[in-house]
């Protein structure tokens, strides 16, 4: 199966140049991606606005302090979205090494910066009131680098090669794991990075045996990270027995469940909740889903999860129609990033997963997370301008069935047009093949 899969993958210079140029005709972007992003941002700003006075009193700042900072973060994120939505994939591939170097420098700077007494971990670069979480840049840089690496390996027919494909991935996981999960003690972000790398490698066609090997190595690393760290063992015990000690180690887990349950069916309404007044830790950040559930109830939670599901469905749809392998892998990576982060955050608030201190994408308060997620969505928005569904109107009688998102789909997009229709180039004929 691997031999058949790689048989049609081109290795010529023309194929590489076509992909770097961003093959496919430009058309209207997928505005549903933008609409759903704005909807989720609106949910977040409404919740932060409603609890900003409570947070202000607790931290001795003005009532509008938190909502003002969130508005500024969204404005910066909007600027990042505007910029990234206009950068072609060719340019991103050229920028992947500088991005990685910048991410590494930011991570080293975060490690040497003095820690905050409230958050005693080397995760932030703090300069006065400004703070920057380096792992968000690291996610973005790894995404761009890995998409280019895997696309090159598929095109050259060495995706199954241990030395050329698996070793770079394992090296990246080892270095990032030691820094993010080890030194920075951020196992939640590491889980997001592992999910992102794993799904991208799977879709690119890395053999299942090698994926299982990577999973085993990651599993051993997680076991060591939990078993050798007292606070992680305590969190695991709290997850297994959340109500055993609600006054100490299980305090946040218990308060989160109380907050979610207080919302009932329709919620208490804006301005009526009490959990943000010092009861629920990290009400605007990690615990914002619980606060949202308190205010809008089961009905509101259903709507919010529906928005996330629609957004992820849109990304999945775009991934099956992206005009070249690099673009497809970038969308897959962003989908894995945001979906994993959403599942971890909501699962922790519902007691289905251990607390990991990770934000709810586009909803939680937090400047760095909002800016880089909006920047990543800007890249997706740009890719949607070249997606293959724009040619459906011209195809007429051509079948209009959507593709299944799998590795065969990815390989078919990565083959040079000459192997599909006997002519050079990666233009409209390859795009039409994507919709069949």
Secondary structure, DSSP 8 states (H G I E B T S, - for coil): -HHHHHHTB---HHHHHHHHTT-S------HHHHHHHHHHHHHHHHHHHHHHHHHHHHHTS-TTHHHHHHHHHHHHHHHHHHHHTTS-HHHHHHHHHHHHHHHHHHHHHHHHS---SSS-STTEEEETTEEEEHHHHHHHHHHHHHHHHHHHHHHTT-TT-IIIIIHHHHHHHHHHIIIIIIIS--HHHHHHHHHHHHHHHHHHT--HHHHHHHHHHHHHHHHHHHHT-HHHHHHHHHHHTTTS-TTTTTHHHHHHHHHHHHTTTT---TTT--TTTTTSTTTTTTTHHHHHHHHHHHHHHHHHHHHHHHHHHHHHHHHTT-SSHHHHHHHHHHHHHHHHHHHHHHHHHTTSS-------TTTSS-HHHHHHHHHHHHHHHHHHTT-GGGGHHHHTTS-------SHHHHHHHHB-THHHHSS-SSSHHHHHHHH-
